[in-house]
Structures are given as C-alpha cells and as structure tokens.
Amino acid sequence: MSPLDAASRPAVERRFRLQWEPAQSAHVLLYPEGMVKLNTSAGEILKRCDGRASVAEITADLEKSFETTGLGGEVMAFLAMAVEKHWVVIQP
Amino acid sequence: MSAVIDRPGPPLWLLLELTYRCPLHCAFCYNPTDFARTGPELGTHEWLRVLGEARALGAVQLGLSGGEPLARDDLEVIVAEAHRLGFYINLITSGVGLTEARIAALKAAGLDHIQLSFQDSSQKMNDFLSSTRTFELKSRVAALIKKYDYPMVLNVVLHRLNIDHVEEILQMADRLGAEYVELANTQYYGWAWHNREQLMPSRAQVERAYATTERFRERSGRPMQIYFVVPDYFERRPKPCMNGLGSIFLTVTPDGTALPCHAARMLPGLDFPNVRNASVEHVWFESLGFNHFRGDSWMKEPCRSCPEKARDFGGCRCQAYLMTGDAANADPVCDLSPHHHLVTEAVALADAPRAVETAVPGERVAGVERPTTERPAVVEKPLVFRSPANSARLFP
C-alpha cells in the first residue's frame, strides 16, 4: 500500500459500495451483511475518492464547494482512518 | 398494545425467506418445526412488490434466504429487480444448486455477495449434520464464488458436535479464500430448540473454541475477518436481539407472513400481518405485531426499572417465550431474571456426563471428554433432522 500524502489518489475499496440513502439523509457504505452510516463530511470526502483525484485536489474541491479553507487536516485524518478500516485504498 | 411515541425509523434490513424448501436437513435450523403446514409461497410478482415497497421506506440491506433460496427458479429475476432498486444483495445459501450458469447469471443480475454455509470442516461430519452428501459440492461452489469475484462469507453454525473442530474450520476457510468467517454458535429456535440437549456444548468446549479462534486471529496472515458469535446461554446479560423488535429488521416468510425477527412467528397473540393483503408500510408502521414490542411499556420487572434496558431491550422475546411461557418476561439469559436457572440448568446438563457421546455412527467426536463411570445425567437421544416428513410427524 502506498503511503498517504497530498499527492495520493484514494479510491473507495472495491468491496465497499458508497451510496446516498434519502431515507437516512446520509451516504452509507455497504458491504456483506453490513452498513456504515456516514456523517456529512465523511460522505462528502468519500464520494470524491474516485482513484483519479489526489488528496490535494479533493481538499481544494471541498473547500470550493463549502466556501471555506483549511480542511486539509480534517481530510487527511479521515482518510487515514478510512485506510485503516479498509474503506479506502491508495492507488499506486 | 403499547403506545409508540416516536415514529420508528425505516426497516433498514429486509430478509426475504423465499422458500422453506431445502435440500439439507440440518438439525440446528432455526426455521419453524411446523414449516410443512405453512401455506403456498409468494409468487414472483408479490416478491417484486415487497422489494419495491420496502425500498421506498428505506430498506437497503437485503438478505435472500430460506430454506434454500436457489430452490426458486425466479431468484435471478428477484435479484435483478433488487439491484435495479439499489439494494445491497446478500445471498444466504447452502450452495446446493449453485451451478456455474446460475452463479454467472446472478452476477449479471447484480448480486453483491454470497454467504455459503458449511456444517463442518470434514466431509463426514458436514454430511452427517446436514443429513446429506454435500461437502464436496460446497467446496466446488466456494471455488466458483471466488472465480466470479464475489466477496465470500463462510458461515458455520457451531454446536456440541463440531465446536471442537474450530481450528480445522478456520484453516478450511483460509484455504477457500473467504473474506469473512462467521463462527455462529447455535441459537436455540426451531429445530435447534427441539435438539437443544444434543447440540448444547459444554462450557469447556466453548472456552477452548474461543481461545483457538483468538490464536488463529493473531497468527493469520490473510485479511480474513473472523466473527465468533458467543452462545448467549453462557452469558450473564442477554443479546440486544434485533436491536429491539421493530427497530431495523423485517423478515418476510415464504407464505408472506411478515415478522420483526425470523423466529417471531412463535409469539402468541400478535397476529402478524401478511404482505399478500397488506402493504409493507402498513406492516411496519401500523400492524399490532410490529408495534407490540416497540418502546418499553410492554416490559415487566426486572427489565422495566433496569438501567440496562436501553442497551439490551430485555433480550430476546422468542427465548423468553420458549423458556418461560411469557414473551414479555426478561430473557432468562439475564442473571437478573427470576428464570435464569432455566439457562444455567441447560448449561449444567451440557457439562454432565453422557451415556452416548457418538455423533457420526461408529466415530467418536474428537476432543470431547469421554463419559466417566458415573451414572450418566443425559441419555443421548437421536438428532431430529429438519425435513418435511419430520415436520409433519411433529405437527400431524
């Protein structure tokens, strides 16, 4: 697994399915016989993890979408946790 | 009927028991022992309507089970519709009937995952416990599941006759390439309740199996998730069964009866609704059967004033009913229950010496202590295997 830094290109692990659920007003991660309900920021980060965009690009896009700055630390911390949980893999 | 103050959330988990037909005859099956006298199965269009209505309410995890769901030749149609609706689809199967043609068709239809059951790591015991010859077939199916790139959950129901094989079972799972292994200790409902005395492991067996699983986890190189579901009879607090009835879980049985848990049909006086003549929305929000055990106003002491009631919801209603005759009692697994002795007595019986400790005819069960010279407390009865004939015999 490649290390996680600003140039990394994260992707949702192929065994997980990310999906918006209107009934829960949330993104969820689906996997065999299980489901993780994501909070808003987790959902917004994960839906940008397409294996093409870098962490820096994802952060910039989030800051633009939510008209804010300084999200880098939060994005990196979440992605580190998501890699740990195998929700996300880093494309080589 | 208890008052429900808050409107419950959606039935996130939908389990469709498509049929009670099954090529296996497992003695630990949770299906009702009177399944032979249930009415005809729902038709394809009725299952598709249930899928659509449940999805509209917010159901997202879908289990397709039975019986053996592959016994339905419209399984691919049901999967395709569920996929179109956005369900995450789990097929829960014995593997019997899962040919390469069907596994490919199910993949094309959008099936997400396959849970394959094994009864044991050895052919002899697997085949004995399921009263069939299926071990080789299951091994071939496991290879097909990998070939078609499904994530694979291997499920093995543990009990007295196979729990000493946990190391071999985990090695088999590793060899077959499973992503997840469920070592699910028997829950005593249906056929398993009928065979409880023969299936209940001793405390020493449970402790050994748990320790073996822990050791395997520590040294295993592959990322294989292992779930060891502790048998609740050996605990002092009950499981938070179904996260409370009517909270997230909805089962529809082969004849269309809707239940808040797969064993709940046994609960008396609740008149569970049938999806043939009721919408899923009515079933979930309006019906007596689903509302009765919501909230906590149905509870008796010691649950009613217990600070832990928000965590375990009083445990399992079916277990309370089976063991105490009143579904509103505390689950007797709880050591605060005045009926807890019923659980400790069942466990004590499992620890007692037995007159016969033979499972497969002519073969000793590895690792089980032999009976001592004391007079046996338990004289082993034969297992009653799940079959239409035995069902009809029990409920003529």
Contacts between the chains, C-beta under 8 A, distances in Angstrom:
chain1	res1	chain2	res2	distance
A	15	B	151	5.3
A	15	B	179	7.2
A	17	B	88	6.2
A	17	B	112	7.2
A	19	B	60	7.5
A	19	B	86	6.7
A	19	B	88	7.9
A	21	B	58	6.7
A	21	B	60	5.9
A	22	B	58	7.6
A	23	B	10	4.9
A	23	B	57	6.7
A	23	B	58	2.6
A	23	B	60	7.9
A	24	B	10	7.6
A	24	B	12	7.8
A	24	B	58	6.5
A	28	B	60	6.7
A	30	B	60	6.9
A	30	B	61	7.0
A	30	B	88	3.9
A	30	B	112	7.6
A	31	B	88	7.8
A	31	B	113	7.9
A	31	B	151	7.5
A	32	B	90	6.2
A	32	B	112	7.5
A	32	B	113	4.2
A	32	B	115	7.2
A	32	B	151	5.2
A	32	B	153	5.3
A	32	B	179	7.3
A	32	B	180	6.2
A	33	B	61	7.0
A	33	B	63	7.4
A	33	B	90	5.5
A	33	B	113	7.5
A	33	B	115	7.1
A	33	B	153	6.8
A	34	B	61	7.6
A	35	B	12	7.0
A	35	B	60	6.6
A	35	B	61	5.8
A	35	B	88	7.4
A	86	B	223	7.3
